[in-house]
Amino acid sequence: MVYLKDEGSEFEAPIDFVWKYIFGGDAHDGAHKTTRSPKFKKVSDITIEYASERYLRGKWAPDRMRITMVPPISVTTEWLDGVLAGSKFVYVYKPNGEKTHIDVYGEFTSKTLEPAEVEAAAREFLESEFRDDAPAVKAEYTKSKAVRT
């Protein structure tokens, strides 16, 4: 098991807009190039199970996560099936004016990867999520500001 913290990332949009994006469905789901065939199952008002095929470590494979959203503070994820099954992590959001600060903390594990590869796989996952979301959030926010003007 590997403990990771990834602190200091920011989205170029205020926190209320970031949460609208997260709950926005198509815009958010479509931004992620490393997932396909998403399926959502509502578990409670704040928790879903998200199943998809995910591209990680050079190949596509099925995975499933339980995701609990507590706006505007955090998203907690437990990886149920897939390369990083058993991993648990939390995204913590903090307003920063016209930006939203994001920190991630978690323990990552794998039944299929060598221990030395777990950290690399977890970082690959986190980097791809931010790399896909950051420009999408910025574009959607810029578009929303233009509409209001």
VENHU-V639807 format. One line per field, one symbol per residue. phi: phi as a letter, one per 40 degrees, with the letter a starting at -180 (. if undefined). psi: psi as a letter, one per 20 degrees, with the letter a starting at -180 (. if undefined). burial: # if it has 24 or more other ideal C-beta (glycine too) atoms within 12 Angstrom, else .. A space follows every 50 residues. Layout:
# VENHU-V639807
phi=???
psi=???
burial=???
This chain:
# VENHU-V639807
phi=.bcbbbbhcaccacdccdcccdccgdccccccccbafcbbbcbacbbbbb bacbcafgacacaabbbbbbcccabbbbccbhdbdgcbabcbbbcagcbb cbbbbabbaacbbcdccccccccdccccccdccdcccccccdccccccc
psi=qppqpoqjqqqmqqhhgghhggjidgggghhoijqrlqppopgahiprpo qrppopkjqpqqrpqppppmqkgrppppogqahkpiqprpppppqmcjrp ppqpprpqrqiiqqhhiggggghgggghgghggghgggggggghhhhh.
burial=.#.#.#..#######.###.##....###.##.##..#.........#.# ##.####...#########....####################......# ####.#.###..#....##.######..##.###.###.##........
